[in-house]
C-alpha cells in the first residue's frame, strides 16, 4: 500500500511538472522563410529574401526589440568558407501594403496575437556574376522577443543556394546491391527550408527515374527542407532537461540539455520520465530499446549539433513531419514507390514511412551498405532499381 501511495505521489508530481513546463510563459513568435531571388542590375547583384514572423499566441502580443543579420559565405567545392565579402544590407518592414526602409535601425515592433509581420531583406554585392564567386549564403537572423515571458534572444538560419538552377544537371553514381538490385545515388545541392520537398525531389529525379524503381530519401534532408531544425539558443532548457540528459550515453543526441529539452517540448516530461523507468526495468532483463518504442520515432531521429553537414552542424535537426503523407504524394506524382529512410554505415536500416509497405523488406536488405553515404556526399536521394 505504501509503495502504491508513493507511486501515485510521484505520478502527480511529474504531471504537475509537465503542466508547469507546458504552460510556463514563453515566446510564440516563429520566423518563416517565404522566397528568395537573385537579380542582376548593371554591375550589382541583388539577393532579395522574403520572410515573415508569425505570432502563434491566441491572446498575447509580443515585441521584437532588435533584429540583426550575419552572413556566412561558402564556395561550392567542399563548402569552403569565404571571409571578408563586401555587401550592402537593406531591410524593409511591411505595414499592410506599405513597405518601409528601416535604414539599418530596427524599430521596436509589436506583433499582435494571431498576426503576421512581413519582412524583405535585400543584399547588394558589387559583382554582377555573384554565382561564380559564391554558391551558398547562410543567412543568420538574430532577434530579440520581448513580452510576458521576459526577453528571449533567438537565432534562426536559412540557406540561400545561388545555383539552384543547376537542379537540371544530373550527377549519378551507380552502386551494385544484393538480390539483383542496383542503387543510383542522385547528387543534389545543399538543401534548405526554401526548397519545397516534393518539387525538389521531382526536379532531381524526373529525367532519371524508371518504371519499377523505388525512390528513397534520407530523413535528415527531408526534415531540413521542412524547416525541422532549430538553433540551441532558441530552446529554453531548464533543470529538468539537465537531469534527464544524464541518463543517456554521451554520444546520444539526448545526452545534452538542449537535445533533451527539444524532446520534452515535443512529447512532455511525464512520458519521457516513465519511458526511462520502464526502459531501465526492461534492460535489467535483457530487453533493449523500450525507451525509444515508448517515446516514438521522434526521439530516435533527433540529431544534435554536429550531427549533420555544414552549415546545419550548429543546429539540432528533428525527424521529418508526416513522412507517410510525403511518400504517398510523391509516389502519386512520379508513379513509383517512395520511402523515407534512416540508414547508417553500421548496417542499420530504418524505414520511417513508405508509399507501399511491400517494398520495406527489399529496402531493409539492399540499403545495408548505405549507398547514400554517411558523410558529405550530398546524395540524399537513392533509386533502387532491379538490375536484371
C-alpha positions, 0 to 999 in steps of 0.5 A: 500500500505504501509503495502504491501511495508513493507511486501515485505521489510521484505520478502527480508530481511529474504531471504537475511538472509537465503542466508547469513546463507546458504552460510556463510563459514563453515566446510564440513568435516563429520566423518563416522563410517565404522566397528568395531571388537573385537579380542582376542590375548593371554591375550589382547583384541583388539577393532579395529574401522574403520572410515573415514572423508569425505570432502563434499566441491566441491572446498575447502580443509580443515585441521584437526589440532588435533584429540583426543579420550575419552572413556566412559565405561558402564556395561550392567545392567542399563548402569552403568558407569565404571571409571578408565579402563586401555587401550592402544590407537593406531591410524593409518592414511591411505595414499592410501594403506599405513597405518601409526602409528601416535604414539599418535601425530596427524599430521596436515592433509589436506583433499582435496575437494571431498576426503576421509581420512581413519582412524583405531583406535585400543584399547588394554585392558589387559583382554582377556574376555573384554565382561564380564567386559564391554558391551558398549564403547562410543567412543568420537572423538574430532577434530579440522577443520581448513580452510576458515571458521576459526577453528571449534572444533567438537565432534562426538560419536559412540557406540561400543556394545561388545555383539552384538552377543547376537542379537540371544537371544530373550527377549519378553514381551507380552502386551494385546491391544484393538480390539483383538490385542496383542503387543510383545515388542522385547528387543534389545541392545543399538543401534548405527550408526554401526548397519545397520537398516534393518539387525538389525531389521531382526536379532531381529525379524526373529525367532519371527515374524508371518504371519499377524503381523505388525512390528513397530519401534520407530523413535528415534532408527531408526534415531540413527542407521542412524547416525541422531544425532549430538553433540551441539558443532558441530552446529554453532548457531548464533543470529538468532537461539537465537531469534527464540528459544524464541518463543517456550515453554521451554520444546520444543526441539526448545526452545534452540539455538542449537535445533533451529539452527539444524532446520534452517540448515535443512529447512532455516530461511525464512520458519521457520520465516513465519511458526511462523507468520502464526502459531501465526495468526492461534492460535489467532483463535483457530487453533493449530499446523500450525507451525509444518504442515508448517515446516514438520515432521522434526521439530516435531521429533527433540529431544534435549539433554536429550531427549533420553537414555544414552549415546545419552542424550548429543546429539540432535537426528533428525527424521529418513531419508526416513522412507517410503523407510525403511518400504517398504524394510523391509516389502519386506524382512520379508513379513509383514507390517512395520511402523515407529512410534512416540508414547508417554505415553500421548496417542499420536500416530504418524505414520511417514511412513508405508509399507501399509497405511491400517494398520495406523488406527489399529496402531493409536488405539492399540499403545495408551498405548505405549507398547514400553515404554517411558523410558529405556526399550530398546524395540524399536521394537513392533509386533502387532499381532491379538490375536484371 
